[in-house]
Structures are given as C-alpha cells and as structure tokens.
C-alpha cells in the first residue's frame, strides 16, 4: 500500500465515494485521451511508479493502464486544478487509450460542432 503525501491528500476534494476524476492528456500534443478515476491509493501508486493507475468503478479494483492490453501510459506530470477536485495526468501513451481500440475515448461521438 502506498502513502499519498498528506499535504496533497489534504488538498483533494473527493466525490462521496472517495474518488477524484483524472483527465488524461498526451503530454506533447495536448490531445485529451480519456477520463479515469483515482482515489488516494491510485494517485500515490501513479506518482510512485510512473505508470497511470486508476480505480475501476465497475470492477471495484485498481488497474494499471496497459497492464493487460500493452497500451501503457507513462506518466510525465500530474497536476491538480485550482479547486482541488480534478487531476490532470499528462502521459506518454503507447497505442490506444480507449478500451474500444480508438486512440482516444473522444473519437467516436461528435455531439456538437460550431460552424466555422
């Protein structure tokens, strides 16, 4: 079990189930890849190992991105937003970020686009 820095833990504003959303971005292009969820343990593991680790709400367990698929996320930077309620995880993504095989989880459904 990893320990999160108490100063960082004190700044986090978590959901009632103890989670913080983590927006994941390709570090060099700014491409938004996915959204994951982290609790204190997942964040501590991410910082400690340099591998993006999330809490799976559907499976109720930790998962290291790419552990089974090979589509790893190498963490370059973790930032906390001004309100302390969202993380920005900048990664070097190997392969697809989305479980569907798409590069990002935002490739499939365009909901709205303003006229140019």
N, CA, C and O atoms as CSV, one atom per row, in Angstrom:
chain,resi,resn,atom,element,x,y,z
A,1,UNK,N,N,0.841,-1.180,0.000
A,1,UNK,CA,C,0.000,0.000,0.000
A,1,UNK,C,C,0.888,1.245,0.000
A,1,UNK,O,O,1.852,1.335,0.759
A,2,UNK,N,N,0.549,2.187,-0.853
A,2,UNK,CA,C,1.310,3.420,-0.968
A,2,UNK,C,C,0.678,4.497,-0.105
A,2,UNK,O,O,-0.522,4.478,0.171
A,3,UNK,N,N,1.509,5.431,0.311
A,3,UNK,CA,C,1.011,6.545,1.102
A,3,UNK,C,C,1.080,7.818,0.278
A,3,UNK,O,O,2.131,8.164,-0.261
A,4,UNK,N,N,-0.042,8.510,0.183
A,4,UNK,CA,C,-0.085,9.777,-0.521
A,4,UNK,C,C,0.435,10.866,0.406
A,4,UNK,O,O,0.129,10.874,1.599
A,5,UNK,N,N,1.209,11.772,-0.137
A,5,UNK,CA,C,1.721,12.902,0.626
A,5,UNK,C,C,0.545,13.580,1.340
A,5,UNK,O,O,-0.408,13.993,0.679
A,6,UNK,N,N,0.590,13.703,2.663
A,6,UNK,CA,C,-0.523,14.284,3.424
A,6,UNK,C,C,-0.901,15.699,2.973
A,6,UNK,O,O,-2.074,16.069,3.017
A,7,UNK,N,N,0.081,16.484,2.542
A,7,UNK,CA,C,-0.215,17.838,2.071
A,7,UNK,C,C,-1.058,17.795,0.797
A,7,UNK,O,O,-1.977,18.597,0.629
A,8,UNK,N,N,-0.745,16.861,-0.096
A,8,UNK,CA,C,-1.532,16.697,-1.316
A,8,UNK,C,C,-2.906,16.128,-0.977
A,8,UNK,O,O,-3.918,16.614,-1.480
A,9,UNK,N,N,-2.949,15.117,-0.140
A,9,UNK,CA,C,-4.222,14.497,0.251
A,9,UNK,C,C,-5.179,15.535,0.848
A,9,UNK,O,O,-6.385,15.477,0.611
A,10,UNK,N,N,-4.645,16.475,1.616
A,10,UNK,CA,C,-5.473,17.496,2.255
A,10,UNK,C,C,-6.092,18.451,1.242
A,10,UNK,O,O,-7.118,19.071,1.521
A,11,UNK,N,N,-5.484,18.573,0.082
A,11,UNK,CA,C,-5.991,19.489,-0.949
A,11,UNK,C,C,-7.054,18.868,-1.842
A,11,UNK,O,O,-7.781,19.585,-2.529
A,12,UNK,N,N,-7.155,17.535,-1.840
A,12,UNK,CA,C,-8.097,16.848,-2.732
A,12,UNK,C,C,-9.537,16.983,-2.249
A,12,UNK,O,O,-9.835,16.808,-1.068
A,13,UNK,N,N,-10.417,17.297,-3.188
A,13,UNK,CA,C,-11.859,17.290,-2.914
A,13,UNK,C,C,-12.418,16.085,-3.660
A,13,UNK,O,O,-12.452,16.060,-4.890
A,14,UNK,N,N,-12.852,15.100,-2.906
A,14,UNK,CA,C,-13.274,13.827,-3.461
A,14,UNK,C,C,-14.792,13.736,-3.581
A,14,UNK,O,O,-15.529,14.457,-2.908
A,15,UNK,N,N,-15.240,12.836,-4.449
A,15,UNK,CA,C,-16.657,12.514,-4.532
A,15,UNK,C,C,-17.041,11.781,-3.241
A,15,UNK,O,O,-16.157,11.389,-2.480
A,16,UNK,N,N,-18.331,11.589,-2.981
A,16,UNK,CA,C,-18.725,10.858,-1.773
A,16,UNK,C,C,-18.117,9.457,-1.671
A,16,UNK,O,O,-17.964,8.934,-0.567
A,17,UNK,N,N,-17.772,8.847,-2.800
A,17,UNK,CA,C,-17.152,7.519,-2.757
A,17,UNK,C,C,-15.621,7.594,-2.741
A,17,UNK,O,O,-14.950,6.584,-2.951
A,18,UNK,N,N,-15.065,8.790,-2.491
A,18,UNK,CA,C,-13.629,8.938,-2.280
A,18,UNK,C,C,-12.790,9.086,-3.537
A,18,UNK,O,O,-11.571,8.926,-3.489
A,19,UNK,N,N,-13.428,9.391,-4.663
A,19,UNK,CA,C,-12.707,9.452,-5.932
A,19,UNK,C,C,-12.527,10.878,-6.442
A,19,UNK,O,O,-13.272,11.792,-6.087
A,20,UNK,N,N,-11.513,11.034,-7.284
A,20,UNK,CA,C,-11.240,12.296,-7.967
A,20,UNK,C,C,-11.133,11.976,-9.459
A,20,UNK,O,O,-10.419,11.047,-9.835
A,21,UNK,N,N,-11.841,12.739,-10.326
A,21,UNK,CA,C,-11.694,12.491,-11.760
A,21,UNK,C,C,-10.295,12.884,-12.232
A,21,UNK,O,O,-9.726,13.877,-11.778
A,22,UNK,N,N,-9.760,12.087,-13.146
A,22,UNK,CA,C,-8.428,12.332,-13.705
A,22,UNK,C,C,-8.549,12.437,-15.222
A,22,UNK,O,O,-8.781,11.443,-15.910
A,23,UNK,N,N,-8.391,13.650,-15.728
A,23,UNK,CA,C,-8.375,13.883,-17.166
A,23,UNK,C,C,-6.979,13.513,-17.647
A,23,UNK,O,O,-5.980,13.987,-17.107
A,24,UNK,N,N,-6.920,12.660,-18.670
A,24,UNK,CA,C,-5.633,12.161,-19.145
A,24,UNK,C,C,-5.346,12.775,-20.513
A,24,UNK,O,O,-6.176,12.742,-21.422
A,25,UNK,N,N,-4.141,13.337,-20.628
A,25,UNK,CA,C,-3.755,14.101,-21.810
A,25,UNK,C,C,-2.390,13.636,-22.310
A,25,UNK,O,O,-1.493,13.360,-21.513
A,26,UNK,N,N,-2.236,13.550,-23.631
A,26,UNK,CA,C,-0.919,13.261,-24.219
A,26,UNK,C,C,-0.020,14.454,-23.923
A,26,UNK,O,O,-0.357,15.592,-24.251
A,27,UNK,N,N,1.112,14.192,-23.308
A,27,UNK,CA,C,1.962,15.272,-22.781
A,27,UNK,C,C,2.489,16.226,-23.834
A,27,UNK,O,O,2.629,17.415,-23.548
A,28,UNK,N,N,2.786,15.763,-25.035
A,28,UNK,CA,C,3.444,16.632,-26.013
A,28,UNK,C,C,2.502,17.275,-27.024
A,28,UNK,O,O,2.849,18.292,-27.624
A,29,UNK,N,N,1.310,16.698,-27.225
A,29,UNK,CA,C,0.381,17.258,-28.214
A,29,UNK,C,C,-0.824,17.944,-27.573
A,29,UNK,O,O,-1.507,18.739,-28.220
A,30,UNK,N,N,-1.083,17.636,-26.309
A,30,UNK,CA,C,-2.255,18.197,-25.645
A,30,UNK,C,C,-3.540,17.432,-25.938
A,30,UNK,O,O,-4.609,17.812,-25.461
A,31,UNK,N,N,-3.446,16.365,-26.713
A,31,UNK,CA,C,-4.613,15.560,-27.065
A,31,UNK,C,C,-5.236,14.958,-25.795
A,31,UNK,O,O,-4.541,14.326,-24.999
A,32,UNK,N,N,-6.546,15.157,-25.614
A,32,UNK,CA,C,-7.244,14.573,-24.469
A,32,UNK,C,C,-7.552,13.119,-24.807
A,32,UNK,O,O,-8.205,12.828,-25.809
A,33,UNK,N,N,-7.074,12.211,-23.962
A,33,UNK,CA,C,-7.164,10.784,-24.256
A,33,UNK,C,C,-8.335,10.090,-23.579
A,33,UNK,O,O,-9.032,9.297,-24.212
A,34,UNK,N,N,-8.559,10.376,-22.306
A,34,UNK,CA,C,-9.576,9.641,-21.557
A,34,UNK,C,C,-9.837,10.324,-20.225
A,34,UNK,O,O,-9.169,11.291,-19.859
A,35,UNK,N,N,-10.812,9.803,-19.517
A,35,UNK,CA,C,-11.089,10.199,-18.143
A,35,UNK,C,C,-11.054,8.944,-17.297
A,35,UNK,O,O,-11.698,7.947,-17.624
A,36,UNK,N,N,-10.309,8.992,-16.217
A,36,UNK,CA,C,-10.262,7.880,-15.280
A,36,UNK,C,C,-10.581,8.404,-13.893
A,36,UNK,O,O,-10.770,9.605,-13.703
A,37,UNK,N,N,-10.639,7.505,-12.927
A,37,UNK,CA,C,-10.937,7.874,-11.544
A,37,UNK,C,C,-9.818,7.396,-10.646
A,37,UNK,O,O,-9.326,6.277,-10.796
A,38,UNK,N,N,-9.418,8.239,-9.716
A,38,UNK,CA,C,-8.362,7.884,-8.770
A,38,UNK,C,C,-8.830,8.162,-7.349
A,38,UNK,O,O,-9.530,9.138,-7.080
A,39,UNK,N,N,-8.424,7.279,-6.454
A,39,UNK,CA,C,-8.540,7.584,-5.030
A,39,UNK,C,C,-7.121,7.865,-4.548
A,39,UNK,O,O,-6.193,7.902,-5.356
A,40,UNK,N,N,-6.943,8.060,-3.261
A,40,UNK,CA,C,-5.618,8.394,-2.744
A,40,UNK,C,C,-4.589,7.317,-3.088
A,40,UNK,O,O,-3.454,7.632,-3.448
A,41,UNK,N,N,-4.982,6.059,-2.977
A,41,UNK,CA,C,-4.076,4.946,-3.261
A,41,UNK,C,C,-3.666,4.929,-4.727
A,41,UNK,O,O,-2.484,4.770,-5.034
A,42,UNK,N,N,-4.622,5.090,-5.636
A,42,UNK,CA,C,-4.306,5.085,-7.068
A,42,UNK,C,C,-3.372,6.242,-7.421
A,42,UNK,O,O,-2.434,6.075,-8.200
A,43,UNK,N,N,-3.632,7.406,-6.848
A,43,UNK,CA,C,-2.772,8.559,-7.105
A,43,UNK,C,C,-1.370,8.327,-6.554
A,43,UNK,O,O,-0.384,8.633,-7.224
A,44,UNK,N,N,-1.275,7.800,-5.367
A,44,UNK,CA,C,0.036,7.504,-4.777
A,44,UNK,C,C,0.798,6.497,-5.629
A,44,UNK,O,O,1.991,6.672,-5.876
A,45,UNK,N,N,0.122,5.444,-6.079
A,45,UNK,CA,C,0.774,4.440,-6.931
A,45,UNK,C,C,1.243,5.054,-8.240
A,45,UNK,O,O,2.335,4.750,-8.722
A,46,UNK,N,N,0.414,5.921,-8.813
A,46,UNK,CA,C,0.752,6.594,-10.072
A,46,UNK,C,C,2.028,7.411,-9.908
A,46,UNK,O,O,2.939,7.329,-10.732
A,47,UNK,N,N,2.083,8.197,-8.841
A,47,UNK,CA,C,3.253,9.035,-8.580
A,47,UNK,C,C,4.484,8.180,-8.291
A,47,UNK,O,O,5.580,8.479,-8.765
A,48,UNK,N,N,4.300,7.130,-7.522
A,48,UNK,CA,C,5.416,6.268,-7.117
A,48,UNK,C,C,6.003,5.466,-8.276
A,48,UNK,O,O,7.222,5.335,-8.384
A,49,UNK,N,N,5.138,4.926,-9.146
A,49,UNK,CA,C,5.605,4.015,-10.196
A,49,UNK,C,C,5.820,4.677,-11.554
A,49,UNK,O,O,6.547,4.149,-12.396
A,50,UNK,N,N,5.188,5.836,-11.768
A,50,UNK,CA,C,5.269,6.457,-13.085
A,50,UNK,C,C,4.368,5.804,-14.108
A,50,UNK,O,O,4.446,6.116,-15.296
A,51,UNK,N,N,3.505,4.895,-13.656
A,51,UNK,CA,C,2.509,4.230,-14.508
A,51,UNK,C,C,1.131,4.645,-14.030
A,51,UNK,O,O,0.848,4.608,-12.833
A,52,UNK,N,N,0.272,5.041,-14.960
A,52,UNK,CA,C,-1.063,5.510,-14.601
A,52,UNK,C,C,-1.878,4.371,-13.992
A,52,UNK,O,O,-2.075,3.325,-14.611
A,53,UNK,N,N,-2.342,4.596,-12.772
A,53,UNK,CA,C,-3.136,3.614,-12.036
A,53,UNK,C,C,-4.463,4.238,-11.669
A,53,UNK,O,O,-4.506,5.360,-11.164
A,54,UNK,N,N,-5.539,3.528,-11.915
A,54,UNK,CA,C,-6.891,4.048,-11.699
A,54,UNK,C,C,-7.694,3.114,-10.813
A,54,UNK,O,O,-7.306,1.971,-10.570
A,55,UNK,N,N,-8.824,3.624,-10.334
A,55,UNK,CA,C,-9.794,2.812,-9.621
A,55,UNK,C,C,-10.924,2.520,-10.597
A,55,UNK,O,O,-11.535,3.443,-11.136
A,56,UNK,N,N,-11.202,1.263,-10.823
A,56,UNK,CA,C,-12.306,0.873,-11.708
A,56,UNK,C,C,-13.598,0.849,-10.906
A,56,UNK,O,O,-13.765,0.031,-10.001
A,57,UNK,N,N,-14.505,1.749,-11.244
A,57,UNK,CA,C,-15.782,1.789,-10.536
A,57,UNK,C,C,-16.633,0.568,-10.865
A,57,UNK,O,O,-17.397,0.103,-10.020
A,58,UNK,N,N,-16.510,0.046,-12.077
A,58,UNK,CA,C,-17.327,-1.114,-12.465
A,58,UNK,C,C,-16.799,-2.419,-11.865
A,58,UNK,O,O,-17.585,-3.284,-11.477
A,59,UNK,N,N,-15.481,-2.564,-11.789
A,59,UNK,CA,C,-14.892,-3.800,-11.265
A,59,UNK,C,C,-14.555,-3.720,-9.780
A,59,UNK,O,O,-14.344,-4.743,-9.130
A,60,UNK,N,N,-14.506,-2.503,-9.248
A,60,UNK,CA,C,-14.183,-2.342,-7.830
A,60,UNK,C,C,-12.764,-2.745,-7.492
A,60,UNK,O,O,-12.511,-3.354,-6.452
A,61,UNK,N,N,-11.817,-2.396,-8.393
A,61,UNK,CA,C,-10.419,-2.742,-8.155
A,61,UNK,C,C,-9.509,-1.765,-8.880
A,61,UNK,O,O,-9.934,-1.037,-9.778
A,62,UNK,N,N,-8.235,-1.767,-8.465
A,62,UNK,CA,C,-7.241,-0.930,-9.133
A,62,UNK,C,C,-6.836,-1.563,-10.447
A,62,UNK,O,O,-6.822,-2.786,-10.589
A,63,UNK,N,N,-6.504,-0.711,-11.408
A,63,UNK,CA,C,-5.946,-1.217,-12.659
A,63,UNK,C,C,-4.876,-0.261,-13.165
A,63,UNK,O,O,-5.031,0.959,-13.120
A,64,UNK,N,N,-3.796,-0.846,-13.644
A,64,UNK,CA,C,-2.701,-0.093,-14.234
A,64,UNK,C,C,-2.947,-0.078,-15.734
A,64,UNK,O,O,-3.011,-1.131,-16.368
A,65,UNK,N,N,-3.085,1.114,-16.302
A,65,UNK,CA,C,-3.397,1.238,-17.722
A,65,UNK,C,C,-2.343,0.512,-18.549
A,65,UNK,O,O,-1.148,0.781,-18.429
A,66,UNK,N,N,-2.801,-0.407,-19.387
A,66,UNK,CA,C,-1.927,-1.143,-20.289
A,66,UNK,C,C,-1.374,-2.434,-19.731
A,66,UNK,O,O,-0.647,-3.145,-20.425
A,67,UNK,N,N,-1.704,-2.754,-18.489
A,67,UNK,CA,C,-1.162,-3.964,-17.873
A,67,UNK,C,C,-1.533,-5.219,-18.664
A,67,UNK,O,O,-0.720,-6.134,-18.794
A,68,UNK,N,N,-2.749,-5.262,-19.187
A,68,UNK,CA,C,-3.139,-6.427,-19.986
A,68,UNK,C,C,-3.147,-6.135,-21.486
A,68,UNK,O,O,-2.875,-7.029,-22.286
A,69,UNK,N,N,-3.455,-4.900,-21.878
A,69,UNK,CA,C,-3.559,-4.561,-23.305
A,69,UNK,C,C,-2.217,-4.202,-23.937
A,69,UNK,O,O,-2.054,-4.303,-25.152
A,70,UNK,N,N,-1.257,-3.782,-23.114
A,70,UNK,CA,C,0.011,-3.300,-23.648
A,70,UNK,C,C,-0.028,-1.827,-24.015
A,70,UNK,O,O,0.990,-1.264,-24.420
A,71,UNK,N,N,-1.195,-1.188,-23.881
A,71,UNK,CA,C,-1.358,0.234,-24.204
A,71,UNK,C,C,-1.067,1.067,-22.962
A,71,UNK,O,O,-1.965,1.650,-22.354
A,72,UNK,N,N,0.188,1.106,-22.612
A,72,UNK,CA,C,0.621,1.716,-21.354
A,72,UNK,C,C,0.588,3.238,-21.380
A,72,UNK,O,O,0.684,3.872,-22.431
A,73,UNK,N,N,0.451,3.790,-20.200
A,73,UNK,CA,C,0.560,5.237,-20.017
A,73,UNK,C,C,1.737,5.500,-19.082
A,73,UNK,O,O,1.732,5.097,-17.919
A,74,UNK,N,N,2.737,6.180,-19.615
A,74,UNK,CA,C,3.916,6.564,-18.840
A,74,UNK,C,C,3.689,7.996,-18.369
A,74,UNK,O,O,3.604,8.915,-19.184
A,75,UNK,N,N,3.593,8.183,-17.079
A,75,UNK,CA,C,3.217,9.476,-16.514
A,75,UNK,C,C,4.395,10.444,-16.563
A,75,UNK,O,O,5.483,10.149,-16.069
A,76,UNK,N,N,4.153,11.597,-17.165
A,76,UNK,CA,C,5.157,12.645,-17.254
A,76,UNK,C,C,4.914,13.727,-16.210
A,76,UNK,O,O,5.853,14.363,-15.732
A,77,UNK,N,N,3.637,13.932,-15.858
A,77,UNK,CA,C,3.297,15.036,-14.964
A,77,UNK,C,C,1.891,14.819,-14.426
A,77,UNK,O,O,1.019,14.314,-15.133
A,78,UNK,N,N,1.672,15.204,-13.166
A,78,UNK,CA,C,0.333,15.190,-12.574
A,78,UNK,C,C,0.093,16.580,-11.999
A,78,UNK,O,O,0.920,17.112,-11.259
A,79,UNK,N,N,-1.052,17.160,-12.351
A,79,UNK,CA,C,-1.419,18.486,-11.864
A,79,UNK,C,C,-2.773,18.417,-11.166
A,79,UNK,O,O,-3.607,17.568,-11.483
A,80,UNK,N,N,-2.975,19.312,-10.224
A,80,UNK,CA,C,-4.241,19.444,-9.512
A,80,UNK,C,C,-4.852,20.772,-9.905
A,80,UNK,O,O,-4.160,21.790,-9.924
A,81,UNK,N,N,-6.143,20.779,-10.220
A,81,UNK,CA,C,-6.764,22.038,-10.620
A,81,UNK,C,C,-6.930,22.974,-9.423
A,81,UNK,O,O,-6.699,22.584,-8.279
A,82,UNK,N,N,-7.330,24.202,-9.703
A,82,UNK,CA,C,-7.386,25.244,-8.677
A,82,UNK,C,C,-8.375,24.934,-7.561
A,82,UNK,O,O,-8.202,25.410,-6.439
A,83,UNK,N,N,-9.397,24.155,-7.845
A,83,UNK,CA,C,-10.400,23.803,-6.830
A,83,UNK,C,C,-10.048,22.534,-6.068
A,83,UNK,O,O,-10.674,22.230,-5.052
A,84,UNK,N,N,-9.060,21.794,-6.541
A,84,UNK,CA,C,-8.653,20.557,-5.889
A,84,UNK,C,C,-9.571,19.385,-6.164
A,84,UNK,O,O,-9.508,18.367,-5.475
A,85,UNK,N,N,-10.446,19.526,-7.195
A,85,UNK,CA,C,-11.406,18.455,-7.436
A,85,UNK,C,C,-11.209,17.706,-8.753
A,85,UNK,O,O,-12.025,16.857,-9.111
A,86,UNK,N,N,-10.131,18.014,-9.475
A,86,UNK,CA,C,-9.837,17.308,-10.721
A,86,UNK,C,C,-8.332,17.233,-10.916
A,86,UNK,O,O,-7.604,18.196,-10.676
A,87,UNK,N,N,-7.887,16.067,-11.356
A,87,UNK,CA,C,-6.475,15.871,-11.678
A,87,UNK,C,C,-6.284,15.935,-13.188
A,87,UNK,O,O,-7.163,15.536,-13.952
A,88,UNK,N,N,-5.141,16.434,-13.604
A,88,UNK,CA,C,-4.717,16.378,-14.995
A,88,UNK,C,C,-3.467,15.507,-15.018
A,88,UNK,O,O,-2.455,15.839,-14.401
A,89,UNK,N,N,-3.548,14.394,-15.733
A,89,UNK,CA,C,-2.435,13.449,-15.807
A,89,UNK,C,C,-1.890,13.509,-17.235
A,89,UNK,O,O,-2.555,13.095,-18.184
A,90,UNK,N,N,-0.691,14.023,-17.366
A,90,UNK,CA,C,-0.048,14.113,-18.680
A,90,UNK,C,C,0.826,12.883,-18.863
A,90,UNK,O,O,1.698,12.597,-18.043
A,91,UNK,N,N,0.581,12.164,-19.945
A,91,UNK,CA,C,1.229,10.874,-20.160
A,91,UNK,C,C,1.875,10.786,-21.534
A,91,UNK,O,O,1.622,11.599,-22.422
A,92,UNK,N,N,2.711,9.778,-21.675
A,92,UNK,CA,C,3.192,9.337,-22.977
A,92,UNK,C,C,2.421,8.042,-23.230
A,92,UNK,O,O,2.710,7.010,-22.626
A,93,UNK,N,N,1.442,8.108,-24.126
A,93,UNK,CA,C,0.538,6.990,-24.383
A,93,UNK,C,C,1.132,6.041,-25.407
A,93,UNK,O,O,1.549,6.468,-26.483
A,94,UNK,N,N,1.175,4.756,-25.080
A,94,UNK,CA,C,1.554,3.704,-26.027
A,94,UNK,C,C,0.279,3.128,-26.606
A,94,UNK,O,O,-0.530,2.561,-25.870
A,95,UNK,N,N,0.082,3.261,-27.903
A,95,UNK,CA,C,-1.098,2.683,-28.544
A,95,UNK,C,C,-2.373,3.408,-28.180
A,95,UNK,O,O,-2.364,4.603,-27.884
A,96,UNK,N,N,-3.474,2.670,-28.204
A,96,UNK,CA,C,-4.802,3.231,-27.963
A,96,UNK,C,C,-5.017,3.524,-26.482
A,96,UNK,O,O,-4.584,2.759,-25.620
A,97,UNK,N,N,-5.684,4.631,-26.196
A,97,UNK,CA,C,-6.043,4.943,-24.814
A,97,UNK,C,C,-7.409,4.361,-24.462
A,97,UNK,O,O,-7.662,4.016,-23.307
A,98,UNK,N,N,-8.282,4.255,-25.452
A,98,UNK,CA,C,-9.650,3.797,-25.202
A,98,UNK,C,C,-9.746,2.273,-25.255
A,98,UNK,O,O,-9.055,1.621,-26.037
A,99,UNK,N,N,-10.610,1.723,-24.414
A,99,UNK,CA,C,-10.802,0.267,-24.394
A,99,UNK,C,C,-11.413,-0.259,-25.690
A,99,UNK,O,O,-11.397,-1.465,-25.936
A,100,UNK,N,N,-11.960,0.650,-26.533
A,100,UNK,CA,C,-12.533,0.242,-27.819
A,100,UNK,C,C,-11.469,0.061,-28.893
A,100,UNK,O,O,-11.745,-0.457,-29.975
A,101,UNK,N,N,-10.241,0.495,-28.582
A,101,UNK,CA,C,-9.165,0.432,-29.560
A,101,UNK,C,C,-8.917,1.758,-30.262
A,101,UNK,O,O,-7.972,1.873,-31.043
A,102,UNK,N,N,-9.752,2.764,-29.998
A,102,UNK,CA,C,-9.540,4.096,-30.560
A,102,UNK,C,C,-8.398,4.787,-29.828
A,102,UNK,O,O,-8.102,4.478,-28.674
A,103,UNK,N,N,-7.772,5.712,-30.509
A,103,UNK,CA,C,-6.664,6.466,-29.910
A,103,UNK,C,C,-7.126,7.172,-28.641
A,103,UNK,O,O,-6.430,7.140,-27.626
A,104,UNK,N,N,-8.306,7.816,-28.690
A,104,UNK,CA,C,-8.847,8.484,-27.520
A,104,UNK,C,C,-10.270,8.011,-27.271
A,104,UNK,O,O,-10.897,7.420,-28.151
A,105,UNK,N,N,-10.773,8.266,-26.089
A,105,UNK,CA,C,-12.155,7.920,-25.770
A,105,UNK,C,C,-13.131,8.943,-26.345
A,105,UNK,O,O,-14.344,8.805,-26.188
A,106,UNK,N,N,-12.601,9.969,-27.010
A,106,UNK,CA,C,-13.444,11.030,-27.537
A,106,UNK,C,C,-13.466,11.055,-29.056
A,106,UNK,O,O,-13.836,12.071,-29.645
A,107,UNK,N,N,-13.077,9.960,-29.710
A,107,UNK,CA,C,-13.060,9.884,-31.165
A,107,UNK,C,C,-14.422,9.565,-31.777
A,107,UNK,O,O,-14.678,9.947,-32.918
A,108,UNK,N,N,-15.286,8.887,-31.063
A,108,UNK,CA,C,-16.469,8.269,-31.658
A,108,UNK,C,C,-17.662,9.205,-31.871
A,108,UNK,O,O,-18.217,9.241,-32.969
A,109,UNK,N,N,-18.059,9.948,-30.869
A,109,UNK,CA,C,-19.327,10.657,-30.942
A,109,UNK,C,C,-19.193,12.173,-30.837
A,109,UNK,O,O,-18.976,12.722,-29.756
A,110,UNK,N,N,-19.326,12.836,-31.986
A,110,UNK,CA,C,-19.349,14.285,-32.002
A,110,UNK,C,C,-20.756,14.737,-31.634
A,110,UNK,O,O,-21.711,14.422,-32.343
A,111,UNK,N,N,-20.892,15.454,-30.559
A,111,UNK,CA,C,-22.192,15.897,-30.077
A,111,UNK,C,C,-22.558,17.256,-30.663
A,111,UNK,O,O,-23.721,17.516,-30.974
A,112,UNK,N,N,-21.561,18.112,-30.810
A,112,UNK,CA,C,-21.816,19.460,-31.323
A,112,UNK,C,C,-20.535,20.028,-31.888
A,112,UNK,O,O,-19.457,19.817,-31.332
A,113,UNK,N,N,-20.645,20.750,-32.993
A,113,UNK,CA,C,-19.519,21.491,-33.550
A,113,UNK,C,C,-20.058,22.823,-34.076
A,113,UNK,O,O,-21.013,22.853,-34.852
A,114,UNK,N,N,-19.441,23.909,-33.649
A,114,UNK,CA,C,-19.857,25.221,-34.099
A,114,UNK,C,C,-19.465,25.407,-35.574
A,114,UNK,O,O,-18.440,24.892,-36.021
A,115,UNK,N,N,-20.276,26.131,-36.302
A,115,UNK,CA,C,-19.955,26.431,-37.694
A,115,UNK,C,C,-18.711,27.294,-37.726
A,115,UNK,O,O,-18.554,28.226,-36.938
A,116,UNK,N,N,-17.831,26.964,-38.655
A,116,UNK,CA,C,-16.573,27.726,-38.759
A,116,UNK,C,C,-16.779,29.026,-39.480
A,116,UNK,O,O,-15.831,29.791,-39.657
